[in-house]
Amino acid sequence: MTDTDKSGKSDVELYEAGKARRYQLLFTVNAGAFAIVTFWANLKNEAGSGDPDPLAGINPSTELIGALQAGHVGVGMAAYCALMGYDIYKFGKRFEGSAAKGGETPPQGGSPGLFGPVGKFVLFGTTGLMILAWLLASGLLAGCLRFASPV
């Protein structure tokens, strides 16, 4: 990358704006999908068991709309999180060699580029936890992670 693009924006400005848009999309779609699954499961729950627990009706086989089940949404959202994680990673790699602050030398132990080890850790940690959560919600990992029930 160059220090500025045709619009006159620096690499730092381009990187920060692009990163913010991508993370915002990742979190917004995740929140929306969770809200939709919760809403439809609550409607099914109110029509069915009448259980006062708002999350009691959410299980992987809960049919939301037609044949679409909550487990299907979980698998789809896990795939979406993986794709967005890859997109954010590829975007960050474009700026990996760009100077962090207008050509200044980074502090000792600091990253020489905008997309350094801390950014990669945050990206992989965030998307990894989201993928794990959606796979657990889908029921695919139900047998892999067993938690002891309280006595």
C-alpha positions in Angstrom: 0.0 0.0 0.0 1.1 3.6 -0.4 1.0 6.2 2.4 -2.0 7.9 0.7 -4.5 6.9 -1.9 -6.1 9.0 -4.7 -8.6 10.6 -2.3 -5.7 11.8 -0.1 -6.5 9.6 2.9 -3.6 8.0 4.7 -3.2 4.2 5.1 -4.2 4.6 8.8 -7.5 6.3 7.9 -8.3 3.8 5.2 -7.4 0.9 7.5 -9.4 2.1 10.5 -12.5 3.0 8.4 -12.4 -0.4 6.6 -11.8 -2.4 9.8 -14.7 -0.6 11.5 -17.1 -1.3 8.7 -16.2 -4.9 8.6 -16.4 -5.5 12.3 -19.7 -3.6 12.5 -21.2 -5.8 9.8 -20.0 -8.9 11.6 -21.5 -7.9 14.9 -24.7 -6.5 13.4 -25.5 -9.6 11.4 -24.8 -11.8 14.4 -27.1 -9.7 16.7 -29.8 -9.7 14.1 -29.7 -13.5 13.6 -29.8 -14.0 17.3 -32.7 -11.7 17.7 -34.7 -13.4 14.9 -34.0 -16.9 16.3 -35.0 -15.7 19.8 -38.1 -14.0 18.5 -39.4 -16.9 16.5 -38.6 -19.4 19.2 -40.5 -17.3 21.7 -43.5 -17.2 19.4 -43.3 -21.0 19.1 -42.9 -21.3 22.8 -45.9 -19.1 23.6 -48.0 -21.1 21.2 -46.8 -24.4 22.6 -45.8 -25.1 26.1 -46.5 -21.7 27.7 -43.2 -22.0 29.6 -42.4 -18.6 31.1 -38.6 -19.0 30.4 -38.1 -17.0 27.2 -35.2 -19.3 26.0 -36.8 -22.6 26.9 -38.1 -23.2 23.4 -34.8 -22.7 21.6 -33.3 -26.0 20.6 -31.7 -27.0 17.3 -34.9 -28.7 16.1 -37.2 -25.7 16.8 -38.8 -24.9 13.4 -38.7 -21.2 12.9 -40.1 -20.5 9.5 -41.4 -23.4 7.3 -38.7 -26.1 7.5 -35.9 -23.7 8.6 -34.8 -24.8 12.1 -32.8 -23.0 14.7 -29.9 -25.5 14.1 -29.8 -24.5 10.4 -29.4 -20.8 11.4 -26.6 -21.8 13.7 -24.7 -23.6 11.0 -25.3 -20.8 8.5 -24.1 -18.1 11.0 -21.0 -20.2 11.9 -20.1 -20.2 8.2 -20.9 -16.5 7.9 -18.6 -15.7 10.9 -15.8 -17.8 9.3 -16.2 -16.0 5.9 -16.2 -12.5 7.6 -13.1 -13.5 9.7 -11.4 -14.5 6.4 -12.4 -11.2 4.8 -11.2 -9.1 7.7 -7.9 -11.0 7.8 -7.3 -10.5 4.0 -8.2 -6.8 4.4 -5.7 -6.5 7.3 -3.0 -8.3 5.4 -3.1 -5.6 2.7 -2.1 -3.1 5.4 0.4 -5.3 7.3 3.5 -3.5 6.0 2.0 0.0 6.2 3.6 2.3 8.7 1.6 2.6 11.9 1.9 6.4 12.4 2.9 8.2 9.2 6.3 6.5 8.8 7.4 6.6 12.4 9.4 3.7 13.7 7.3 1.7 16.1 8.2 1.5 19.8 10.4 -1.4 20.9 8.4 -4.6 20.7 5.7 -2.9 18.7 4.3 -4.1 15.4 5.9 -2.5 12.3 2.5 -2.5 10.5 -1.1 -1.7 11.1 -2.3 -5.3 11.3 -0.1 -6.8 13.9 -0.1 -9.7 16.2 -2.6 -8.1 18.6 -5.1 -7.4 15.8 -4.8 -10.9 14.6 -5.3 -12.3 18.1 -8.4 -10.2 18.6 -9.8 -11.2 15.1 -9.2 -14.9 15.6 -10.4 -14.9 19.2 -13.6 -13.0 18.4 -14.6 -14.9 15.3 -13.5 -18.2 16.9 -15.8 -17.6 19.9 -18.7 -16.6 17.6 -18.2 -19.8 15.5 -18.0 -22.0 18.6 -21.2 -20.4 20.1 -23.2 -20.8 16.8 -22.0 -24.4 16.4 -23.0 -25.1 20.0 -26.4 -23.5 19.4 -26.8 -25.6 16.2 -26.4 -28.8 18.2 -23.4 -30.0 16.1 -21.1 -29.9 19.2 -23.7 -31.2 21.7 -21.8 -34.5 22.2 -18.3 -32.9 22.2 -18.8 -30.6 25.2 -20.6 -32.0 28.2 -21.0 -29.9 31.2 -21.6 -31.5 34.6 -25.0 -30.7 35.9 -25.2 -29.3 39.4 -26.2 -31.8 42.1 
